[in-house]
Amino acid sequence: MVKNYFMLTCDNVNNVGGKSSQTKHLLDEMGKLGEKIKLIQIPKYLDYILVLVPLYFLNKFHKGLGHVYALYVRMFILLILGIGRVLFSRGEIVLISQDAYAFQYLNKFCLLFKRRTKSIVIIHSLGSLTNEAVKDKRLLDKDWTTSRSLNIEIKGYNLASKIVLVSNAAKKELLSHLKSTHYRIEEKKLLVIHNGIPDQEQEVFSNSFYYDFCSVANLKPIKGHEILVKAVSIIKDTVPNIRLAIVGSGKQESHLKKLAEELEVKDNISFMGSLESSEVKNILRKSKYFVLASHQENFSISLLEAAFNGIPIVATDVGGNSEIICDEIDSKLVKPNSAIDLAEGMLWIMNFNSREKLSNRLMEKSKKLWTSNKMALNYLEIIKKI
């Protein structure tokens, strides 16, 4: 039977962000492998008018209300955009959803019309189940909006034929959190496929550096930038001219700039804001090392890009970071939520006797394990068997 593949995403592939870039890489690589996957996504202008603007005002009324509103509206918009294309296609339908929400309404309509349908859900973030949205201050702890968000997330898991997580750590965490709830998911549904980077993005950067470190992540609490700024203030006692570039934007920007001023490191830290991918790569090119202070990660795209380009890394030992980094072999892992441990890790890598050795090990490993072609081949194996 002919299979028709549809990719659904709430994040436009032209957005700046890990999920968007991975969606685009997967579509491109599957096309090269001869598998046509039709993309169903929300146009950016439509998302802004119908989702982001109301979300802002609803959250003013009740924190988290906008988040729940966005989930329902995006599922409905994707249903409207995809219903004709999906129902009038011939053969079996395979929906590939870039989160637990995007495909739900469309999946239900396919079943309503008795269309043979399978679905794969790709989990880049565990969201409500692990309280990530609460830690990130998008939802309130023990609030009805948080419960509703979790219910929708679990419903997506149960609808899916297969669930792909991007790291072994994410799979372990998902199962661990499920045990503490009354929710259940069939473990045989769960698979792990790491994210990937296109081969042509790997290059050896020069040894002429402007920044000692750079960090690429949205400026939100879960990314640990406050710890990073404090670590720089500690290192400054030993390395007075240390330079850090922070790439990313978010609500914490003014707070972090104020903290840098209070700790007298404002001249040591450059806040670059949100940049296009080519501009981010230029900052990476100018940076000797990469640092990530996150409190939670699944399989960081920014870490992967640093590894792929041979930039030695200091990162917190959370989530899938240890699946990318071999501690003190090609980079350095440190305890999370500790400015002292992070500062010590940054000093360790600055004093390591051979940056080139760390760099070569990272590039060799990443080219072997994490290319987008390898990622696509793993997905192709799943969708052929589903």
Buried (B, 14 or more C-beta within 10 A) or exposed (E): EEBBBBBBBBBBBEBBBBBBBBBBBBBBBBEEEEBEBBBBBBEEEEBEEBBEEBBEEBBEEEBBBBBBBBBBBBBBBBBEBBBEEBBEBEEBBBBBBBBBBBBBBBBBBBEEEEBEBBBBBBBBBBBBBBBBBBBBBBBBEEBEBBBBBBEBBBBBBBBBBBBBBBBBBBBEBBEEBBEEEEBEBEEEBBBBBBBBBBEEBBEEBEEEBEBBBBBBBBBBBBBBBBBBBBBBBBBBEEBEEBBBBBBBBBEBBEBBBEBBEEBEBBEBBBBBEBBEEEEBBEBBBBBBBBBBBBBBBBBBBBBBBBBBBBBBBBBBBBBBBBBBBBBEEBBBBBEBBBBEBBBBBBBEBBEBEEBEEBBBBBBEBBBEBBBBBBBBBBBBEBBEEB
